[in-house]
């Protein structure tokens, strides 16, 4: 589990095809990485990946074809800026919301407009996901826990404060870019409980 509070920004250092899927090597950049362990989970742009190799400044993780086809990871180029978050511990504060690292679908940046010192970001989202997105609810975009300001039949809008833009990959994200979306876990489970 994750919180959607980005702990560091890194870069995709290398991709290597391995038996039909891909091993990703990620430079950890600003992520605190001194106590990493083999097999731990790290969210990379909101996608939960398992550390299979590491050194002092990078880690490798295998991405299955399922992961590559359902997330933005399959289309990333070497050097791409990445949001990174290590899995939460039971003693951590839950600063964002509960995030599983299991991407529900892809969206795209529709617009970015200035709003005083903040920015309003509008995202297009697939219709099947929009039913789970509620005004003032939580959404995870590329691993970042955000509050939904508005939602309509085509997408949703959030406000990003200067700290969020400066300390995430959003500083390098532009209109038209694809993003990973994870809906709020509560919405997913409520629907399942109400299904007859």
N, C-alpha and C positions, 0 to 999 in steps of 0.2 A: 504494500500500500504506500501511497504517496500523498502529499498535501497540495501539490500544485504551486508551491512556493519555490521558485527556481533558486538553486544553491550556487550555480555557476554557469558560465557560458564557455563552451568549447568549440572545437571544429572537427569535421570529418577529415581524418588524416589519410585514410586508405580504405579501399574496398577490394576484396579478393573473392573471386568465384570459387566455391568449394562444393563439388558434388551436386551441383544444380541449385544451391542457394548461395548465400553471401556471408562472409565474415567482414564486419565493420571494425575499423580501428579508429578510436576517438581520442584526440588530444583533449585532456580535461580542462585546459585553460584555467579559469578562476575557481573551479570546483575544488574544495578541500578534499584531499585524496590520500592523506597519510595513513589511514587505518583501513583501507580497502581490503576486501577478502575475496578470494576465488569463490564464485557461485553467488555473490550478492547481486541484487537487482539495482539497476540504475535506469531511470526514465530518461530517454533521449528524444527530445521533442514530443514528450508525452507517451512514448512507446516503452513499455517495460522490457528491458533487455538484461540478460544474464552475463556477468563478467566471466569470460573463459580464459583470459590471459590479461596480465597487467604489468606495468613497470611504474616508475615514479611519476610519469607524466601522461600516461595513456592507458587505455584498456581496449580489449577486443571483445566483441560479442557476435554471436551467430544470429542471423536473421533468416527465418524460414521464408519460403515462397509466399505463404499466407500473409506474413507480416509485410513483406515487400510489396505485395499487390494491394493491400488494404490501407497502407499508410504512405506518407511522403518519403519514407526511408529509401524506397526503391528508385526514386528519381533524383536523389541528392548527388551533387557533384563534390569531388574532393575540394576541401576548403570551406564547405558550407558551415555556417554558424549554427550551433546547436544549443538548445536549452537543456540543462542537466540537473537532475535531482536524484540523490540517493534515497533509497527506501527509508521510510520513517521507522523509528524505534518506538516501543510501547511508552517510553517516557517523554517523547517529543510533544511539543505543543502542536495542535492542529491549526496552523495559521490560515490555511486556505479552506479546502473541503476534501472529503475522502475521494481519492483518485486511484483507480486500479492500474492505470497504464495500459488498458485494453482499449484501443481506438475504435470508436463506433462508426466513423466515416470521415470523408474528406470534405473540407469546405474551401473557400477561397476568399481572399481579401477583396472586398468590393470598393471600399473607399476609406480614406483617412483624412479627417478634418481637424484643424486646430480648435481647441475650446479652452481659452485662457491658457494656463500652463499645461493642461492635459490635452489628450487627443481622443477624438471619437473614432473608433474603428468599427466599420460595418463589414460583416462576413456573410457571404452566401452560404447556404447549407442545404443538404438534400432534404426534400420534403419528408421522408420517413423519420428523420431525426428531429425536425422542427416541432413535432408533437410533444417532445420531451423537454423542450426549452421554454422556460417561463420567465416572464419579467421579474426581475429581482432575484431570480434563481441563480444557481452556479453552473458554469460551463468550463471545461478545460480545453484551451486552445494551444496546441503545440506544447502541452505540458504545463501551461500557466493557468492557475485558478483565477477565473474572472467572474464578475457579477454582470448579469444581463440587464441592460438598461431598457432595451426595446426589442420586440420580436414581431415579425409579420410573416406572411406566406412565403417569402423568399429568403429570409435570413434574420440576423439579429445584430444588435449593436452593443458595444461595451465602451467604457471609458478607461483609458490607460493614463495613469499618473506619470510624471517625468521619471520617477524612480524605476517603475516597471519597464518603460521603454529603454532606459539607459542600462539596465541590468539583466536584460533578456535578449534573445535573438530578434525581438521585434524591432530593434534598432536597425537591423539589416533586412527586414521584411517589407515588401512593397505591394502595391495594388496588383492584383492578378495572381499573386503567389498562392500556392496550395498550402493548406494547414490541416493538421490532425485535430479531430474533434472527439472529445469524450463527454457524453452526457452525464448528468448527475446520477450517481448510483441509486439514490433514493427513488428517482423517477422510474428507473429500470425495474427495481424490485416491486414498487407499487403496482406497475402494470402487470407484472407476473402474478402477484397475489390476487389481483382482481380478475384475471383471466379465468374463464370457466370452461 
